[in-house]
Amino acid sequence: MKGKVVTGSNYGFGRYGQRWIAIAILVILILFFIGFFAFYSNVGFGGGFDGFFW
């Protein structure tokens, strides 16, 4: 029992493993989309959202 609690597999693929993986993927996608939109608006449109993102 003590060994299972200490190992990281209990946290990575345990009861809440899939939930944390899904949350991490959603956060990464949201951050990537915000960064891409900020870069695209900065380069393409001349920066309508520069004050908001940067």
Biotite code that builds the C-alpha atoms (Angstrom):
import biotite.structure as struc

atoms = struc.array([
    struc.Atom([0.000, 0.000, 0.000], chain_id="A", res_id=1, res_name="MET", atom_name="CA", element="C"),
    struc.Atom([2.752, 2.434, 0.896], chain_id="A", res_id=2, res_name="LYS", atom_name="CA", element="C"),
    struc.Atom([4.644, 1.743, -2.334], chain_id="A", res_id=3, res_name="GLY", atom_name="CA", element="C"),
    struc.Atom([1.614, 2.496, -4.494], chain_id="A", res_id=4, res_name="LYS", atom_name="CA", element="C"),
    struc.Atom([1.067, 5.866, -2.854], chain_id="A", res_id=5, res_name="VAL", atom_name="CA", element="C"),
    struc.Atom([4.706, 6.886, -3.271], chain_id="A", res_id=6, res_name="VAL", atom_name="CA", element="C"),
    struc.Atom([4.959, 5.967, -6.957], chain_id="A", res_id=7, res_name="THR", atom_name="CA", element="C"),
    struc.Atom([3.986, 8.537, -9.553], chain_id="A", res_id=8, res_name="GLY", atom_name="CA", element="C"),
    struc.Atom([1.825, 6.073, -11.501], chain_id="A", res_id=9, res_name="SER", atom_name="CA", element="C"),
    struc.Atom([-0.872, 6.512, -8.879], chain_id="A", res_id=10, res_name="ASN", atom_name="CA", element="C"),
    struc.Atom([-1.126, 10.202, -9.768], chain_id="A", res_id=11, res_name="TYR", atom_name="CA", element="C"),
    struc.Atom([-0.506, 9.875, -13.505], chain_id="A", res_id=12, res_name="GLY", atom_name="CA", element="C"),
    struc.Atom([-2.868, 7.035, -14.441], chain_id="A", res_id=13, res_name="PHE", atom_name="CA", element="C"),
    struc.Atom([-5.009, 6.685, -11.364], chain_id="A", res_id=14, res_name="GLY", atom_name="CA", element="C"),
    struc.Atom([-8.500, 7.840, -10.625], chain_id="A", res_id=15, res_name="ARG", atom_name="CA", element="C"),
    struc.Atom([-7.890, 11.455, -11.633], chain_id="A", res_id=16, res_name="TYR", atom_name="CA", element="C"),
    struc.Atom([-5.229, 10.795, -14.277], chain_id="A", res_id=17, res_name="GLY", atom_name="CA", element="C"),
    struc.Atom([-7.410, 11.141, -17.352], chain_id="A", res_id=18, res_name="GLN", atom_name="CA", element="C"),
    struc.Atom([-9.070, 14.261, -15.967], chain_id="A", res_id=19, res_name="ARG", atom_name="CA", element="C"),
    struc.Atom([-5.750, 16.026, -15.386], chain_id="A", res_id=20, res_name="TRP", atom_name="CA", element="C"),
    struc.Atom([-4.498, 14.969, -18.831], chain_id="A", res_id=21, res_name="ILE", atom_name="CA", element="C"),
    struc.Atom([-7.651, 16.367, -20.450], chain_id="A", res_id=22, res_name="ALA", atom_name="CA", element="C"),
    struc.Atom([-7.325, 19.615, -18.482], chain_id="A", res_id=23, res_name="ILE", atom_name="CA", element="C"),
    struc.Atom([-3.671, 19.929, -19.492], chain_id="A", res_id=24, res_name="ALA", atom_name="CA", element="C"),
    struc.Atom([-4.501, 19.377, -23.170], chain_id="A", res_id=25, res_name="ILE", atom_name="CA", element="C"),
    struc.Atom([-7.289, 21.958, -23.041], chain_id="A", res_id=26, res_name="LEU", atom_name="CA", element="C"),
    struc.Atom([-5.025, 24.521, -21.345], chain_id="A", res_id=27, res_name="VAL", atom_name="CA", element="C"),
    struc.Atom([-2.268, 23.965, -23.904], chain_id="A", res_id=28, res_name="ILE", atom_name="CA", element="C"),
    struc.Atom([-4.703, 24.306, -26.812], chain_id="A", res_id=29, res_name="LEU", atom_name="CA", element="C"),
    struc.Atom([-6.232, 27.484, -25.356], chain_id="A", res_id=30, res_name="ILE", atom_name="CA", element="C"),
    struc.Atom([-2.824, 29.051, -24.745], chain_id="A", res_id=31, res_name="LEU", atom_name="CA", element="C"),
    struc.Atom([-1.656, 28.079, -28.227], chain_id="A", res_id=32, res_name="PHE", atom_name="CA", element="C"),
    struc.Atom([-4.803, 29.555, -29.790], chain_id="A", res_id=33, res_name="PHE", atom_name="CA", element="C"),
    struc.Atom([-4.448, 32.808, -27.825], chain_id="A", res_id=34, res_name="ILE", atom_name="CA", element="C"),
    struc.Atom([-0.780, 33.093, -28.725], chain_id="A", res_id=35, res_name="GLY", atom_name="CA", element="C"),
    struc.Atom([-1.426, 32.367, -32.392], chain_id="A", res_id=36, res_name="PHE", atom_name="CA", element="C"),
    struc.Atom([-4.311, 34.855, -32.508], chain_id="A", res_id=37, res_name="PHE", atom_name="CA", element="C"),
    struc.Atom([-2.203, 37.530, -30.822], chain_id="A", res_id=38, res_name="ALA", atom_name="CA", element="C"),
    struc.Atom([0.694, 36.939, -33.232], chain_id="A", res_id=39, res_name="PHE", atom_name="CA", element="C"),
    struc.Atom([-1.613, 36.871, -36.262], chain_id="A", res_id=40, res_name="TYR", atom_name="CA", element="C"),
    struc.Atom([-3.470, 40.017, -35.233], chain_id="A", res_id=41, res_name="SER", atom_name="CA", element="C"),
    struc.Atom([-0.158, 41.749, -34.496], chain_id="A", res_id=42, res_name="ASN", atom_name="CA", element="C"),
    struc.Atom([1.371, 40.919, -37.895], chain_id="A", res_id=43, res_name="VAL", atom_name="CA", element="C"),
    struc.Atom([-1.645, 40.799, -40.184], chain_id="A", res_id=44, res_name="GLY", atom_name="CA", element="C"),
    struc.Atom([-4.060, 43.450, -38.981], chain_id="A", res_id=45, res_name="PHE", atom_name="CA", element="C"),
    struc.Atom([-1.516, 45.926, -37.644], chain_id="A", res_id=46, res_name="GLY", atom_name="CA", element="C"),
    struc.Atom([-2.396, 45.335, -34.006], chain_id="A", res_id=47, res_name="GLY", atom_name="CA", element="C"),
    struc.Atom([-6.002, 45.987, -33.093], chain_id="A", res_id=48, res_name="GLY", atom_name="CA", element="C"),
    struc.Atom([-5.496, 43.792, -30.033], chain_id="A", res_id=49, res_name="PHE", atom_name="CA", element="C"),
    struc.Atom([-1.961, 44.825, -29.156], chain_id="A", res_id=50, res_name="ASP", atom_name="CA", element="C"),
    struc.Atom([-3.019, 46.598, -25.995], chain_id="A", res_id=51, res_name="GLY", atom_name="CA", element="C"),
    struc.Atom([-5.056, 43.604, -24.896], chain_id="A", res_id=52, res_name="PHE", atom_name="CA", element="C"),
    struc.Atom([-2.554, 40.816, -25.575], chain_id="A", res_id=53, res_name="PHE", atom_name="CA", element="C"),
    struc.Atom([0.723, 42.668, -25.233], chain_id="A", res_id=54, res_name="TRP", atom_name="CA", element="C"),
])
